[in-house]
Amino acid sequence: MTSEPSAPDRLRSLEEPRYLSASFLRADIRAGLVVFLVAVPLCLGVALASGAPLMAGLISGIVGGVVVSVLSGSQLSVSGPAAGLTVIVAAGIAELGFEVFLAAVILAGILQVLLGVFRAGTLSHYFPNAVVEGMMAAIGIIIIFKQLPHAVGYDADHEGDLSFLQPDKENTFSELLQAFAHIEWAAILISVVGFAIVWWYASDKLPKPSWLPSSLLIVLVGVAGVLLLPGLGAQFVLEPAHLVQVPNLAKTPASEWVHLPDFSRVADPRFITLAVTLAIVASLESLLSVSAVDKIDPLKRRSDTNRELSAQGAGNILSGLLGGLPVTAVIVRSATNVTAGAITKTSGFAHGVLLLVFVVALPSLLNLIPLASLAVILIAVGYKLASPSLFVRMFKRGWDQLVIFGVTLLVILFTDLLIGIGAGLAVGVLFILRRSVLSLHLSVRSVPGSETEPVVIRLSDQVSFLQKETFLAELDRLPSGRPVIIDASHTQFLDPDIREVIADFKEQAVHRGIELELRGFGHIDQSLVSVNRLVGLSYSRLLSNNRLWAEDKRREDADFFKDSAKEQLPAYYFLTCSDSRILVNMFTGTDVGEVFIHRNVANQAPLHDPSLNSGLLYAVDVLKVKHLIVCGHYGCGGVEAAMKDDLPKPLNDWLSGLKEVYREYRSELELLAVDQRSRRLVELNVLRQVRNLVDSDIVRAAWARLQPLEIHGWVYNIHDGLVIDMKVHVTGPTNAR
Ligand code: CO
């Protein structure tokens, strides 16, 4: 809501160790102030709904701010009493009494510290994105619906309630109908002005005071309304029920807010059950909140969730000792924190200190704040959480993600947080099961085309003995005389039973006149691969393989060919040998459009070869490649030929440059063993061709116009697939040679 430095600017300063710089401090204190304002009624509302003393909610808020934010593993999450715990807390207090309940909170805290120590926070990595996003959208929508009644001055439901069925016997939607029958005109006026302020601050065109956050202005206007509107007439008086109502500590007898934990029931199973339930639910809520906050953190930081659990545990131990409600990280206050422009945990700490100071010393000031103003702030936060762009994003992510998101959202909206999360997770697991069941099916496809084209059997990711029956039946159905490809390139696991079937089929195929190719078995079973060399390879398999390849590419990325057809932007030019074992894209891990390749026998770069020069000209002048790489290879037939006399004329002409190198180094080469000789000549050849490129007019002209261009020399070792860098890196005419 305020104009703060942009996220990248902040990130840059975060990299420097000036965490507490003045600009951060200012932004954090402003955000802390806003969070504090919305936290006051939320703490009171949760206490009210839990059937606990009001002060217990405030104590929990203060502990969450002052203690948990300091220890927390998250920079932006805010902790305090949670709406999601009210049912458990209310039942616990009713059953065991408040003092025994406090002891259970302490035990729950100890358990949470242990959960953190044993790294249970790692669980949060298993919340699917779609579930966390569904939760955020649901909470956003819930805040908007639940706060609308407060915005018009109908305050029957307590603040901070997130569940569908409300304690006032209404639900989220029927409450809205009630609200519009009980309108307070002063509240409406305050809200309308508040929304106008939100709109003003959100607009790019209007100037606004950057030192005054919109939320603070909304509250100030609200307080002014409470003080001034009654001048317009009796119908504009806002009763205390429509304002924040912090109990005045000075006027409250100590016996009402000093409560000490009672450990007399530690052996009672109901006590233990309560403590364990609190520990589990509070931990879940905290982890979910922290996951949600990490998603909306403009700096995209990732919180340490194990540290967060221990911090929450410490908070609960202290809150229980002081007579407070259990704390968790809470989404609404955390989202308010992010929206208000917080940068570090200083903001959460500031909110705690402000709570402490105002509750102890200045409660009457807080009690001038109308709930309608806070409703406006929270509705703006709700809109951020459930923004239309989130829905657009989910629609684009495919229907299974959308279903998980939608189920989580709707179930939370109509029940409560944890049930919704459970439903979202369950749907997610169902999708995973469905996918793995589907992939159990053997995918067999006969590639359409002429009768002579191969039938392709593609094995799926996991092929177990469960598929043996289907597989055998499939093999029996194959027509005689037609080529067959069994493709395992996508298979991670192949059951020994199936391997045996394939090995048997290998024999059978010969008798049935089936030309069999086993494709992509290299990573599974080398003994199956050897069969490829024994059968004559058909030409038509190239075309069917091509269709499979194109289909795979499209399946990985529907727009693959659309995108790559637009243009090529290679950064590398390769000059390499025509040898069939040099798979440049494979051994360099490059893809379509990344490497411009020129090939000829023994990777020659004769300066007057029109074929070489036109390729080089296009690569350097038009494509503006950054690197020219000459890549020879050991075992090069061309290089070996150059050491012989009586070559056929075309080859003799083509290799004349290489023969020159050979003559030049002959005496040195003949000192080497025979097998070392050709290896050394391969290397010398690469160096000579690099020099040819350095001397090329095309390259010289590029350097003359200061175009960045480097020339390198490589030898590819066909024996181990590794590249040997010859350590020549020519970057300009000055360091040539
Ligand atoms: Co070669």
Residues whose N, C-alpha, C, O or C-beta is under 5 A from the ligand:
A	BS01	CO	C577 D579 A602 C636 G637 G638
